[in-house]
């Protein structure tokens, strides 16, 4: 039922020296996949849950992923990720947007931290989980990013329960 981070990051085609932010990192699966894909780069795992960030940090050390750094941050407010303007080449947001009350603010923060011509991989649910929040439709997600001037670069295959869109910043 769940997407496969390694496969999805591989389809995102990150440069091996890319600087990547995994926003709403959760358990860190996408952070780890990105850190392995970018051995000469840097990955920032950003989340609001400190205990999850501690687990990510410990696992990264166990796996010798020294290019992975955790940040306690909030993606729903400008400056909330604590990353500088134009600081990253790529952003990954997987299974997060359906939980975010202020989606426009989250897209604004992505826009702020992403370098010119940078890319965003959005992966989200096509249906709600039992008893869960409603998903953000593909069309609604595109509208959010189009409103900030982003274009769709492509899509990735994520399985039957998710969709994956790659947006590019102008």
Phi and psi in radians as a Rosetta constraint file:
Dihedral C 1 N 2 CA 2 C 2 CIRCULARHARMONIC -1.628 0.35
Dihedral N 2 CA 2 C 2 N 3 CIRCULARHARMONIC 2.680 0.35
Dihedral C 2 N 3 CA 3 C 3 CIRCULARHARMONIC -1.224 0.35
Dihedral N 3 CA 3 C 3 N 4 CIRCULARHARMONIC 2.775 0.35
Dihedral C 3 N 4 CA 4 C 4 CIRCULARHARMONIC -1.823 0.35
Dihedral N 4 CA 4 C 4 N 5 CIRCULARHARMONIC 1.838 0.35
Dihedral C 4 N 5 CA 5 C 5 CIRCULARHARMONIC -0.954 0.35
Dihedral N 5 CA 5 C 5 N 6 CIRCULARHARMONIC -0.793 0.35
Dihedral C 5 N 6 CA 6 C 6 CIRCULARHARMONIC -1.029 0.35
Dihedral N 6 CA 6 C 6 N 7 CIRCULARHARMONIC -0.815 0.35
Dihedral C 6 N 7 CA 7 C 7 CIRCULARHARMONIC -1.129 0.35
Dihedral N 7 CA 7 C 7 N 8 CIRCULARHARMONIC -0.731 0.35
Dihedral C 7 N 8 CA 8 C 8 CIRCULARHARMONIC -1.180 0.35
Dihedral N 8 CA 8 C 8 N 9 CIRCULARHARMONIC -0.730 0.35
Dihedral C 8 N 9 CA 9 C 9 CIRCULARHARMONIC -1.161 0.35
Dihedral N 9 CA 9 C 9 N 10 CIRCULARHARMONIC -0.661 0.35
Dihedral C 9 N 10 CA 10 C 10 CIRCULARHARMONIC -1.038 0.35
Dihedral N 10 CA 10 C 10 N 11 CIRCULARHARMONIC -0.732 0.35
Dihedral C 10 N 11 CA 11 C 11 CIRCULARHARMONIC -1.197 0.35
Dihedral N 11 CA 11 C 11 N 12 CIRCULARHARMONIC -0.412 0.35
Dihedral C 11 N 12 CA 12 C 12 CIRCULARHARMONIC -1.244 0.35
Dihedral N 12 CA 12 C 12 N 13 CIRCULARHARMONIC -0.368 0.35
Dihedral C 12 N 13 CA 13 C 13 CIRCULARHARMONIC 0.978 0.35
Dihedral N 13 CA 13 C 13 N 14 CIRCULARHARMONIC 1.069 0.35
Dihedral C 13 N 14 CA 14 C 14 CIRCULARHARMONIC -1.338 0.35
Dihedral N 14 CA 14 C 14 N 15 CIRCULARHARMONIC 2.516 0.35
Dihedral C 14 N 15 CA 15 C 15 CIRCULARHARMONIC -1.204 0.35
Dihedral N 15 CA 15 C 15 N 16 CIRCULARHARMONIC 2.672 0.35
Dihedral C 15 N 16 CA 16 C 16 CIRCULARHARMONIC -1.251 0.35
Dihedral N 16 CA 16 C 16 N 17 CIRCULARHARMONIC -0.176 0.35
Dihedral C 16 N 17 CA 17 C 17 CIRCULARHARMONIC -1.985 0.35
Dihedral N 17 CA 17 C 17 N 18 CIRCULARHARMONIC 0.305 0.35
Dihedral C 17 N 18 CA 18 C 18 CIRCULARHARMONIC -1.217 0.35
Dihedral N 18 CA 18 C 18 N 19 CIRCULARHARMONIC 2.634 0.35
Dihedral C 18 N 19 CA 19 C 19 CIRCULARHARMONIC -1.816 0.35
Dihedral N 19 CA 19 C 19 N 20 CIRCULARHARMONIC 2.115 0.35
Dihedral C 19 N 20 CA 20 C 20 CIRCULARHARMONIC -2.208 0.35
Dihedral N 20 CA 20 C 20 N 21 CIRCULARHARMONIC 2.468 0.35
Dihedral C 20 N 21 CA 21 C 21 CIRCULARHARMONIC -1.998 0.35
Dihedral N 21 CA 21 C 21 N 22 CIRCULARHARMONIC 2.191 0.35
Dihedral C 21 N 22 CA 22 C 22 CIRCULARHARMONIC -1.758 0.35
Dihedral N 22 CA 22 C 22 N 23 CIRCULARHARMONIC 1.811 0.35
Dihedral C 22 N 23 CA 23 C 23 CIRCULARHARMONIC -1.608 0.35
Dihedral N 23 CA 23 C 23 N 24 CIRCULARHARMONIC 2.270 0.35
Dihedral C 23 N 24 CA 24 C 24 CIRCULARHARMONIC 1.241 0.35
Dihedral N 24 CA 24 C 24 N 25 CIRCULARHARMONIC 0.846 0.35
Dihedral C 24 N 25 CA 25 C 25 CIRCULARHARMONIC -1.048 0.35
Dihedral N 25 CA 25 C 25 N 26 CIRCULARHARMONIC -0.464 0.35
Dihedral C 25 N 26 CA 26 C 26 CIRCULARHARMONIC 1.019 0.35
Dihedral N 26 CA 26 C 26 N 27 CIRCULARHARMONIC -2.165 0.35
Dihedral C 26 N 27 CA 27 C 27 CIRCULARHARMONIC -1.339 0.35
Dihedral N 27 CA 27 C 27 N 28 CIRCULARHARMONIC -0.171 0.35
Dihedral C 27 N 28 CA 28 C 28 CIRCULARHARMONIC 1.639 0.35
Dihedral N 28 CA 28 C 28 N 29 CIRCULARHARMONIC 0.117 0.35
Dihedral C 28 N 29 CA 29 C 29 CIRCULARHARMONIC -1.010 0.35
Dihedral N 29 CA 29 C 29 N 30 CIRCULARHARMONIC -0.738 0.35
Dihedral C 29 N 30 CA 30 C 30 CIRCULARHARMONIC -1.274 0.35
Dihedral N 30 CA 30 C 30 N 31 CIRCULARHARMONIC -0.594 0.35
Dihedral C 30 N 31 CA 31 C 31 CIRCULARHARMONIC -1.072 0.35
Dihedral N 31 CA 31 C 31 N 32 CIRCULARHARMONIC -0.805 0.35
Dihedral C 31 N 32 CA 32 C 32 CIRCULARHARMONIC -1.112 0.35
Dihedral N 32 CA 32 C 32 N 33 CIRCULARHARMONIC -0.771 0.35
Dihedral C 32 N 33 CA 33 C 33 CIRCULARHARMONIC -1.081 0.35
Dihedral N 33 CA 33 C 33 N 34 CIRCULARHARMONIC -0.755 0.35
Dihedral C 33 N 34 CA 34 C 34 CIRCULARHARMONIC -1.165 0.35
Dihedral N 34 CA 34 C 34 N 35 CIRCULARHARMONIC -0.702 0.35
Dihedral C 34 N 35 CA 35 C 35 CIRCULARHARMONIC -1.093 0.35
Dihedral N 35 CA 35 C 35 N 36 CIRCULARHARMONIC -0.655 0.35
Dihedral C 35 N 36 CA 36 C 36 CIRCULARHARMONIC -1.225 0.35
Dihedral N 36 CA 36 C 36 N 37 CIRCULARHARMONIC -0.614 0.35
Dihedral C 36 N 37 CA 37 C 37 CIRCULARHARMONIC -1.313 0.35
Dihedral N 37 CA 37 C 37 N 38 CIRCULARHARMONIC -0.357 0.35
Dihedral C 37 N 38 CA 38 C 38 CIRCULARHARMONIC -2.162 0.35
Dihedral N 38 CA 38 C 38 N 39 CIRCULARHARMONIC 1.083 0.35
Dihedral C 38 N 39 CA 39 C 39 CIRCULARHARMONIC -1.079 0.35
Dihedral N 39 CA 39 C 39 N 40 CIRCULARHARMONIC -0.447 0.35
Dihedral C 39 N 40 CA 40 C 40 CIRCULARHARMONIC -1.719 0.35
Dihedral N 40 CA 40 C 40 N 41 CIRCULARHARMONIC 0.049 0.35
Dihedral C 40 N 41 CA 41 C 41 CIRCULARHARMONIC -1.831 0.35
Dihedral N 41 CA 41 C 41 N 42 CIRCULARHARMONIC -2.681 0.35
Dihedral C 41 N 42 CA 42 C 42 CIRCULARHARMONIC -2.513 0.35
Dihedral N 42 CA 42 C 42 N 43 CIRCULARHARMONIC 2.448 0.35
Dihedral C 42 N 43 CA 43 C 43 CIRCULARHARMONIC -2.194 0.35
Dihedral N 43 CA 43 C 43 N 44 CIRCULARHARMONIC 2.270 0.35
Dihedral C 43 N 44 CA 44 C 44 CIRCULARHARMONIC -1.867 0.35
Dihedral N 44 CA 44 C 44 N 45 CIRCULARHARMONIC 2.091 0.35
Dihedral C 44 N 45 CA 45 C 45 CIRCULARHARMONIC -1.671 0.35
Dihedral N 45 CA 45 C 45 N 46 CIRCULARHARMONIC 1.954 0.35
Dihedral C 45 N 46 CA 46 C 46 CIRCULARHARMONIC -1.943 0.35
Dihedral N 46 CA 46 C 46 N 47 CIRCULARHARMONIC 2.244 0.35
Dihedral C 46 N 47 CA 47 C 47 CIRCULARHARMONIC -2.702 0.35
Dihedral N 47 CA 47 C 47 N 48 CIRCULARHARMONIC 2.798 0.35
Dihedral C 47 N 48 CA 48 C 48 CIRCULARHARMONIC -1.572 0.35
Dihedral N 48 CA 48 C 48 N 49 CIRCULARHARMONIC -0.181 0.35
Dihedral C 48 N 49 CA 49 C 49 CIRCULARHARMONIC -1.746 0.35
Dihedral N 49 CA 49 C 49 N 50 CIRCULARHARMONIC 1.842 0.35
Dihedral C 49 N 50 CA 50 C 50 CIRCULARHARMONIC -1.026 0.35
Dihedral N 50 CA 50 C 50 N 51 CIRCULARHARMONIC -0.673 0.35
Dihedral C 50 N 51 CA 51 C 51 CIRCULARHARMONIC -1.126 0.35
Dihedral N 51 CA 51 C 51 N 52 CIRCULARHARMONIC -0.604 0.35
Dihedral C 51 N 52 CA 52 C 52 CIRCULARHARMONIC -1.205 0.35
Dihedral N 52 CA 52 C 52 N 53 CIRCULARHARMONIC -0.668 0.35
Dihedral C 52 N 53 CA 53 C 53 CIRCULARHARMONIC -1.127 0.35
Dihedral N 53 CA 53 C 53 N 54 CIRCULARHARMONIC -0.641 0.35
Dihedral C 53 N 54 CA 54 C 54 CIRCULARHARMONIC -1.102 0.35
Dihedral N 54 CA 54 C 54 N 55 CIRCULARHARMONIC -0.717 0.35
Dihedral C 54 N 55 CA 55 C 55 CIRCULARHARMONIC -1.137 0.35
Dihedral N 55 CA 55 C 55 N 56 CIRCULARHARMONIC -0.723 0.35
Dihedral C 55 N 56 CA 56 C 56 CIRCULARHARMONIC -1.063 0.35
Dihedral N 56 CA 56 C 56 N 57 CIRCULARHARMONIC -0.805 0.35
Dihedral C 56 N 57 CA 57 C 57 CIRCULARHARMONIC -1.043 0.35
Dihedral N 57 CA 57 C 57 N 58 CIRCULARHARMONIC -0.787 0.35
Dihedral C 57 N 58 CA 58 C 58 CIRCULARHARMONIC -1.134 0.35
Dihedral N 58 CA 58 C 58 N 59 CIRCULARHARMONIC -0.753 0.35
Dihedral C 58 N 59 CA 59 C 59 CIRCULARHARMONIC -1.157 0.35
Dihedral N 59 CA 59 C 59 N 60 CIRCULARHARMONIC -0.687 0.35
Dihedral C 59 N 60 CA 60 C 60 CIRCULARHARMONIC -1.066 0.35
Dihedral N 60 CA 60 C 60 N 61 CIRCULARHARMONIC -0.710 0.35
Dihedral C 60 N 61 CA 61 C 61 CIRCULARHARMONIC -1.125 0.35
Dihedral N 61 CA 61 C 61 N 62 CIRCULARHARMONIC -0.768 0.35
Dihedral C 61 N 62 CA 62 C 62 CIRCULARHARMONIC -1.038 0.35
Dihedral N 62 CA 62 C 62 N 63 CIRCULARHARMONIC -0.641 0.35
Dihedral C 62 N 63 CA 63 C 63 CIRCULARHARMONIC -1.578 0.35
Dihedral N 63 CA 63 C 63 N 64 CIRCULARHARMONIC 0.057 0.35
Dihedral C 63 N 64 CA 64 C 64 CIRCULARHARMONIC 1.024 0.35
Dihedral N 64 CA 64 C 64 N 65 CIRCULARHARMONIC 0.680 0.35
Dihedral C 64 N 65 CA 65 C 65 CIRCULARHARMONIC -1.696 0.35
Dihedral N 65 CA 65 C 65 N 66 CIRCULARHARMONIC 1.358 0.35
Dihedral C 65 N 66 CA 66 C 66 CIRCULARHARMONIC -1.370 0.35
Dihedral N 66 CA 66 C 66 N 67 CIRCULARHARMONIC -0.060 0.35
Dihedral C 66 N 67 CA 67 C 67 CIRCULARHARMONIC -1.648 0.35
Dihedral N 67 CA 67 C 67 N 68 CIRCULARHARMONIC 0.206 0.35
Dihedral C 67 N 68 CA 68 C 68 CIRCULARHARMONIC -1.942 0.35
Dihedral N 68 CA 68 C 68 N 69 CIRCULARHARMONIC 2.204 0.35
Dihedral C 68 N 69 CA 69 C 69 CIRCULARHARMONIC -2.170 0.35
Dihedral N 69 CA 69 C 69 N 70 CIRCULARHARMONIC 2.427 0.35
Dihedral C 69 N 70 CA 70 C 70 CIRCULARHARMONIC -1.717 0.35
Dihedral N 70 CA 70 C 70 N 71 CIRCULARHARMONIC 2.548 0.35
Dihedral C 70 N 71 CA 71 C 71 CIRCULARHARMONIC -2.381 0.35
Dihedral N 71 CA 71 C 71 N 72 CIRCULARHARMONIC 2.196 0.35
Dihedral C 71 N 72 CA 72 C 72 CIRCULARHARMONIC -1.399 0.35
Dihedral N 72 CA 72 C 72 N 73 CIRCULARHARMONIC 1.937 0.35
Dihedral C 72 N 73 CA 73 C 73 CIRCULARHARMONIC -2.702 0.35
Dihedral N 73 CA 73 C 73 N 74 CIRCULARHARMONIC 2.966 0.35
Dihedral C 73 N 74 CA 74 C 74 CIRCULARHARMONIC -2.140 0.35
Dihedral N 74 CA 74 C 74 N 75 CIRCULARHARMONIC 2.033 0.35
Dihedral C 74 N 75 CA 75 C 75 CIRCULARHARMONIC -1.348 0.35
Dihedral N 75 CA 75 C 75 N 76 CIRCULARHARMONIC -0.122 0.35
Dihedral C 75 N 76 CA 76 C 76 CIRCULARHARMONIC -1.621 0.35
Dihedral N 76 CA 76 C 76 N 77 CIRCULARHARMONIC 0.181 0.35
Dihedral C 76 N 77 CA 77 C 77 CIRCULARHARMONIC -2.497 0.35
Dihedral N 77 CA 77 C 77 N 78 CIRCULARHARMONIC 2.551 0.35
Dihedral C 77 N 78 CA 78 C 78 CIRCULARHARMONIC -1.050 0.35
Dihedral N 78 CA 78 C 78 N 79 CIRCULARHARMONIC 2.220 0.35
Dihedral C 78 N 79 CA 79 C 79 CIRCULARHARMONIC 1.473 0.35
Dihedral N 79 CA 79 C 79 N 80 CIRCULARHARMONIC -0.068 0.35
Dihedral C 79 N 80 CA 80 C 80 CIRCULARHARMONIC -1.170 0.35
Dihedral N 80 CA 80 C 80 N 81 CIRCULARHARMONIC -0.413 0.35
Dihedral C 80 N 81 CA 81 C 81 CIRCULARHARMONIC -1.392 0.35
Dihedral N 81 CA 81 C 81 N 82 CIRCULARHARMONIC -0.236 0.35
Dihedral C 81 N 82 CA 82 C 82 CIRCULARHARMONIC 1.184 0.35
Dihedral N 82 CA 82 C 82 N 83 CIRCULARHARMONIC 0.201 0.35
Dihedral C 82 N 83 CA 83 C 83 CIRCULARHARMONIC -1.605 0.35
Dihedral N 83 CA 83 C 83 N 84 CIRCULARHARMONIC 2.666 0.35
Dihedral C 83 N 84 CA 84 C 84 CIRCULARHARMONIC -1.276 0.35
Dihedral N 84 CA 84 C 84 N 85 CIRCULARHARMONIC 2.829 0.35
Dihedral C 84 N 85 CA 85 C 85 CIRCULARHARMONIC -1.013 0.35
Dihedral N 85 CA 85 C 85 N 86 CIRCULARHARMONIC 2.419 0.35
Dihedral C 85 N 86 CA 86 C 86 CIRCULARHARMONIC 0.993 0.35
Dihedral N 86 CA 86 C 86 N 87 CIRCULARHARMONIC 0.539 0.35
Dihedral C 86 N 87 CA 87 C 87 CIRCULARHARMONIC -1.440 0.35
Dihedral N 87 CA 87 C 87 N 88 CIRCULARHARMONIC -0.362 0.35
Dihedral C 87 N 88 CA 88 C 88 CIRCULARHARMONIC -2.188 0.35
Dihedral N 88 CA 88 C 88 N 89 CIRCULARHARMONIC 2.655 0.35
Dihedral C 88 N 89 CA 89 C 89 CIRCULARHARMONIC -1.486 0.35
Dihedral N 89 CA 89 C 89 N 90 CIRCULARHARMONIC -0.491 0.35
Dihedral C 89 N 90 CA 90 C 90 CIRCULARHARMONIC -2.595 0.35
Dihedral N 90 CA 90 C 90 N 91 CIRCULARHARMONIC 2.622 0.35
Dihedral C 90 N 91 CA 91 C 91 CIRCULARHARMONIC -2.241 0.35
Dihedral N 91 CA 91 C 91 N 92 CIRCULARHARMONIC 2.431 0.35
Dihedral C 91 N 92 CA 92 C 92 CIRCULARHARMONIC -2.073 0.35
Dihedral N 92 CA 92 C 92 N 93 CIRCULARHARMONIC 2.257 0.35
Dihedral C 92 N 93 CA 93 C 93 CIRCULARHARMONIC -2.312 0.35
Dihedral N 93 CA 93 C 93 N 94 CIRCULARHARMONIC 1.774 0.35
Dihedral C 93 N 94 CA 94 C 94 CIRCULARHARMONIC -2.012 0.35
Dihedral N 94 CA 94 C 94 N 95 CIRCULARHARMONIC 2.161 0.35
Dihedral C 94 N 95 CA 95 C 95 CIRCULARHARMONIC 0.965 0.35
Dihedral N 95 CA 95 C 95 N 96 CIRCULARHARMONIC 0.774 0.35
Dihedral C 95 N 96 CA 96 C 96 CIRCULARHARMONIC -2.150 0.35
Dihedral N 96 CA 96 C 96 N 97 CIRCULARHARMONIC -0.775 0.35
Dihedral C 96 N 97 CA 97 C 97 CIRCULARHARMONIC -1.010 0.35
Dihedral N 97 CA 97 C 97 N 98 CIRCULARHARMONIC -0.556 0.35
Dihedral C 97 N 98 CA 98 C 98 CIRCULARHARMONIC -1.126 0.35
Dihedral N 98 CA 98 C 98 N 99 CIRCULARHARMONIC -0.345 0.35
Dihedral C 98 N 99 CA 99 C 99 CIRCULARHARMONIC -1.670 0.35
Dihedral N 99 CA 99 C 99 N 100 CIRCULARHARMONIC -0.179 0.35
Dihedral C 99 N 100 CA 100 C 100 CIRCULARHARMONIC -1.550 0.35
Dihedral N 100 CA 100 C 100 N 101 CIRCULARHARMONIC 2.028 0.35
Dihedral C 100 N 101 CA 101 C 101 CIRCULARHARMONIC -1.139 0.35
Dihedral N 101 CA 101 C 101 N 102 CIRCULARHARMONIC -0.749 0.35
Dihedral C 101 N 102 CA 102 C 102 CIRCULARHARMONIC -1.841 0.35
Dihedral N 102 CA 102 C 102 N 103 CIRCULARHARMONIC 1.419 0.35
Dihedral C 102 N 103 CA 103 C 103 CIRCULARHARMONIC -1.148 0.35
Dihedral N 103 CA 103 C 103 N 104 CIRCULARHARMONIC -0.629 0.35
Dihedral C 103 N 104 CA 104 C 104 CIRCULARHARMONIC -1.124 0.35
Dihedral N 104 CA 104 C 104 N 105 CIRCULARHARMONIC -0.682 0.35
Dihedral C 104 N 105 CA 105 C 105 CIRCULARHARMONIC -1.145 0.35
Dihedral N 105 CA 105 C 105 N 106 CIRCULARHARMONIC -0.678 0.35
Dihedral C 105 N 106 CA 106 C 106 CIRCULARHARMONIC -1.117 0.35
Dihedral N 106 CA 106 C 106 N 107 CIRCULARHARMONIC -0.736 0.35
Dihedral C 106 N 107 CA 107 C 107 CIRCULARHARMONIC -1.156 0.35
Dihedral N 107 CA 107 C 107 N 108 CIRCULARHARMONIC -0.655 0.35
Dihedral C 107 N 108 CA 108 C 108 CIRCULARHARMONIC -1.093 0.35
Dihedral N 108 CA 108 C 108 N 109 CIRCULARHARMONIC -0.689 0.35
Dihedral C 108 N 109 CA 109 C 109 CIRCULARHARMONIC -1.193 0.35
Dihedral N 109 CA 109 C 109 N 110 CIRCULARHARMONIC -0.688 0.35
Dihedral C 109 N 110 CA 110 C 110 CIRCULARHARMONIC -1.044 0.35
Dihedral N 110 CA 110 C 110 N 111 CIRCULARHARMONIC -0.818 0.35
Dihedral C 110 N 111 CA 111 C 111 CIRCULARHARMONIC -1.018 0.35
Dihedral N 111 CA 111 C 111 N 112 CIRCULARHARMONIC -0.729 0.35
Dihedral C 111 N 112 CA 112 C 112 CIRCULARHARMONIC -1.126 0.35
Dihedral N 112 CA 112 C 112 N 113 CIRCULARHARMONIC -0.770 0.35
Dihedral C 112 N 113 CA 113 C 113 CIRCULARHARMONIC -1.460 0.35
Dihedral N 113 CA 113 C 113 N 114 CIRCULARHARMONIC -0.310 0.35
Dihedral C 113 N 114 CA 114 C 114 CIRCULARHARMONIC -1.483 0.35
Dihedral N 114 CA 114 C 114 N 115 CIRCULARHARMONIC 2.329 0.35
Dihedral C 114 N 115 CA 115 C 115 CIRCULARHARMONIC -1.212 0.35
Dihedral N 115 CA 115 C 115 N 116 CIRCULARHARMONIC 2.844 0.35
Dihedral C 115 N 116 CA 116 C 116 CIRCULARHARMONIC -0.998 0.35
Dihedral N 116 CA 116 C 116 N 117 CIRCULARHARMONIC 2.336 0.35
Dihedral C 116 N 117 CA 117 C 117 CIRCULARHARMONIC 1.195 0.35
Dihedral N 117 CA 117 C 117 N 118 CIRCULARHARMONIC 0.202 0.35
Dihedral C 117 N 118 CA 118 C 118 CIRCULARHARMONIC -1.196 0.35
Dihedral N 118 CA 118 C 118 N 119 CIRCULARHARMONIC 2.906 0.35
Dihedral C 118 N 119 CA 119 C 119 CIRCULARHARMONIC -2.153 0.35
Dihedral N 119 CA 119 C 119 N 120 CIRCULARHARMONIC 2.667 0.35
Dihedral C 119 N 120 CA 120 C 120 CIRCULARHARMONIC -2.229 0.35
Dihedral N 120 CA 120 C 120 N 121 CIRCULARHARMONIC 2.270 0.35
Dihedral C 120 N 121 CA 121 C 121 CIRCULARHARMONIC -1.820 0.35
Dihedral N 121 CA 121 C 121 N 122 CIRCULARHARMONIC 2.031 0.35
Dihedral C 121 N 122 CA 122 C 122 CIRCULARHARMONIC -1.879 0.35
Dihedral N 122 CA 122 C 122 N 123 CIRCULARHARMONIC 2.202 0.35
Dihedral C 122 N 123 CA 123 C 123 CIRCULARHARMONIC -2.176 0.35
Dihedral N 123 CA 123 C 123 N 124 CIRCULARHARMONIC 2.221 0.35
Dihedral C 123 N 124 CA 124 C 124 CIRCULARHARMONIC -2.600 0.35
Dihedral N 124 CA 124 C 124 N 125 CIRCULARHARMONIC 2.992 0.35
Dihedral C 124 N 125 CA 125 C 125 CIRCULARHARMONIC -1.296 0.35
Dihedral N 125 CA 125 C 125 N 126 CIRCULARHARMONIC 2.534 0.35
Dihedral C 125 N 126 CA 126 C 126 CIRCULARHARMONIC -1.573 0.35
Dihedral N 126 CA 126 C 126 N 127 CIRCULARHARMONIC -0.312 0.35
Dihedral C 126 N 127 CA 127 C 127 CIRCULARHARMONIC -2.459 0.35
Dihedral N 127 CA 127 C 127 N 128 CIRCULARHARMONIC 2.781 0.35
Dihedral C 127 N 128 CA 128 C 128 CIRCULARHARMONIC -1.343 0.35
Dihedral N 128 CA 128 C 128 N 129 CIRCULARHARMONIC 2.643 0.35
Dihedral C 128 N 129 CA 129 C 129 CIRCULARHARMONIC -1.299 0.35
Dihedral N 129 CA 129 C 129 N 130 CIRCULARHARMONIC 2.719 0.35
Dihedral C 129 N 130 CA 130 C 130 CIRCULARHARMONIC -0.931 0.35
Dihedral N 130 CA 130 C 130 N 131 CIRCULARHARMONIC 2.158 0.35
Dihedral C 130 N 131 CA 131 C 131 CIRCULARHARMONIC 1.257 0.35
Dihedral N 131 CA 131 C 131 N 132 CIRCULARHARMONIC 0.178 0.35
Dihedral C 131 N 132 CA 132 C 132 CIRCULARHARMONIC -1.703 0.35
Dihedral N 132 CA 132 C 132 N 133 CIRCULARHARMONIC -3.120 0.35
Dihedral C 132 N 133 CA 133 C 133 CIRCULARHARMONIC -1.251 0.35
Dihedral N 133 CA 133 C 133 N 134 CIRCULARHARMONIC 2.682 0.35
Dihedral C 133 N 134 CA 134 C 134 CIRCULARHARMONIC -1.198 0.35
Dihedral N 134 CA 134 C 134 N 135 CIRCULARHARMONIC 2.573 0.35
Dihedral C 134 N 135 CA 135 C 135 CIRCULARHARMONIC -1.276 0.35
Dihedral N 135 CA 135 C 135 N 136 CIRCULARHARMONIC 2.861 0.35
Dihedral C 135 N 136 CA 136 C 136 CIRCULARHARMONIC -1.654 0.35
Dihedral N 136 CA 136 C 136 N 137 CIRCULARHARMONIC 2.069 0.35
Dihedral C 136 N 137 CA 137 C 137 CIRCULARHARMONIC -1.126 0.35
Dihedral N 137 CA 137 C 137 N 138 CIRCULARHARMONIC 2.760 0.35
Dihedral C 137 N 138 CA 138 C 138 CIRCULARHARMONIC -0.980 0.35
Dihedral N 138 CA 138 C 138 N 139 CIRCULARHARMONIC -0.778 0.35
Dihedral C 138 N 139 CA 139 C 139 CIRCULARHARMONIC -1.118 0.35
Dihedral N 139 CA 139 C 139 N 140 CIRCULARHARMONIC -0.741 0.35
Dihedral C 139 N 140 CA 140 C 140 CIRCULARHARMONIC -1.138 0.35
Dihedral N 140 CA 140 C 140 N 141 CIRCULARHARMONIC -0.666 0.35
Dihedral C 140 N 141 CA 141 C 141 CIRCULARHARMONIC -1.129 0.35
Dihedral N 141 CA 141 C 141 N 142 CIRCULARHARMONIC -0.768 0.35
Dihedral C 141 N 142 CA 142 C 142 CIRCULARHARMONIC -1.068 0.35
Dihedral N 142 CA 142 C 142 N 143 CIRCULARHARMONIC -0.739 0.35
Dihedral C 142 N 143 CA 143 C 143 CIRCULARHARMONIC -1.040 0.35
Dihedral N 143 CA 143 C 143 N 144 CIRCULARHARMONIC -0.725 0.35
Dihedral C 143 N 144 CA 144 C 144 CIRCULARHARMONIC -1.030 0.35
Dihedral N 144 CA 144 C 144 N 145 CIRCULARHARMONIC -0.776 0.35
Dihedral C 144 N 145 CA 145 C 145 CIRCULARHARMONIC -1.388 0.35
Dihedral N 145 CA 145 C 145 N 146 CIRCULARHARMONIC -0.633 0.35
Dihedral C 145 N 146 CA 146 C 146 CIRCULARHARMONIC -1.044 0.35
Dihedral N 146 CA 146 C 146 N 147 CIRCULARHARMONIC -0.642 0.35
Dihedral C 146 N 147 CA 147 C 147 CIRCULARHARMONIC -1.083 0.35
Dihedral N 147 CA 147 C 147 N 148 CIRCULARHARMONIC -0.394 0.35
Dihedral C 147 N 148 CA 148 C 148 CIRCULARHARMONIC -1.743 0.35
Dihedral N 148 CA 148 C 148 N 149 CIRCULARHARMONIC 0.107 0.35
Dihedral C 148 N 149 CA 149 C 149 CIRCULARHARMONIC 1.592 0.35
Dihedral N 149 CA 149 C 149 N 150 CIRCULARHARMONIC 0.058 0.35
Dihedral C 149 N 150 CA 150 C 150 CIRCULARHARMONIC -1.260 0.35
Dihedral N 150 CA 150 C 150 N 151 CIRCULARHARMONIC 2.718 0.35
Dihedral C 150 N 151 CA 151 C 151 CIRCULARHARMONIC -2.106 0.35
Dihedral N 151 CA 151 C 151 N 152 CIRCULARHARMONIC 2.799 0.35
Dihedral C 151 N 152 CA 152 C 152 CIRCULARHARMONIC -1.489 0.35
Dihedral N 152 CA 152 C 152 N 153 CIRCULARHARMONIC 2.157 0.35
Dihedral C 152 N 153 CA 153 C 153 CIRCULARHARMONIC -1.558 0.35
Dihedral N 153 CA 153 C 153 N 154 CIRCULARHARMONIC -0.547 0.35
Dihedral C 153 N 154 CA 154 C 154 CIRCULARHARMONIC 2.988 0.35
Dihedral N 154 CA 154 C 154 N 155 CIRCULARHARMONIC -3.030 0.35
Dihedral C 154 N 155 CA 155 C 155 CIRCULARHARMONIC -2.274 0.35
Dihedral N 155 CA 155 C 155 N 156 CIRCULARHARMONIC 2.781 0.35
Dihedral C 155 N 156 CA 156 C 156 CIRCULARHARMONIC -2.105 0.35
Dihedral N 156 CA 156 C 156 N 157 CIRCULARHARMONIC 2.723 0.35
Dihedral C 156 N 157 CA 157 C 157 CIRCULARHARMONIC -1.433 0.35
Dihedral N 157 CA 157 C 157 N 158 CIRCULARHARMONIC 2.124 0.35
Dihedral C 157 N 158 CA 158 C 158 CIRCULARHARMONIC -2.142 0.35
Dihedral N 158 CA 158 C 158 N 159 CIRCULARHARMONIC 0.027 0.35
Dihedral C 158 N 159 CA 159 C 159 CIRCULARHARMONIC 1.692 0.35
Dihedral N 159 CA 159 C 159 N 160 CIRCULARHARMONIC 3.103 0.35
Dihedral C 159 N 160 CA 160 C 160 CIRCULARHARMONIC -1.312 0.35
Dihedral N 160 CA 160 C 160 N 161 CIRCULARHARMONIC -0.282 0.35
Dihedral C 160 N 161 CA 161 C 161 CIRCULARHARMONIC -1.763 0.35
Dihedral N 161 CA 161 C 161 N 162 CIRCULARHARMONIC -0.075 0.35
Dihedral C 161 N 162 CA 162 C 162 CIRCULARHARMONIC -2.342 0.35
Dihedral N 162 CA 162 C 162 N 163 CIRCULARHARMONIC 2.889 0.35
Dihedral C 162 N 163 CA 163 C 163 CIRCULARHARMONIC -2.197 0.35
Dihedral N 163 CA 163 C 163 N 164 CIRCULARHARMONIC 2.714 0.35
Dihedral C 163 N 164 CA 164 C 164 CIRCULARHARMONIC -2.342 0.35
Dihedral N 164 CA 164 C 164 N 165 CIRCULARHARMONIC 2.164 0.35
Dihedral C 164 N 165 CA 165 C 165 CIRCULARHARMONIC -2.170 0.35
Dihedral N 165 CA 165 C 165 N 166 CIRCULARHARMONIC 2.391 0.35
Dihedral C 165 N 166 CA 166 C 166 CIRCULARHARMONIC -1.852 0.35
Dihedral N 166 CA 166 C 166 N 167 CIRCULARHARMONIC 2.103 0.35
Dihedral C 166 N 167 CA 167 C 167 CIRCULARHARMONIC -1.827 0.35
Dihedral N 167 CA 167 C 167 N 168 CIRCULARHARMONIC 2.629 0.35
Dihedral C 167 N 168 CA 168 C 168 CIRCULARHARMONIC -2.103 0.35
Dihedral N 168 CA 168 C 168 N 169 CIRCULARHARMONIC 2.372 0.35
Dihedral C 168 N 169 CA 169 C 169 CIRCULARHARMONIC -1.364 0.35
Dihedral N 169 CA 169 C 169 N 170 CIRCULARHARMONIC 2.485 0.35
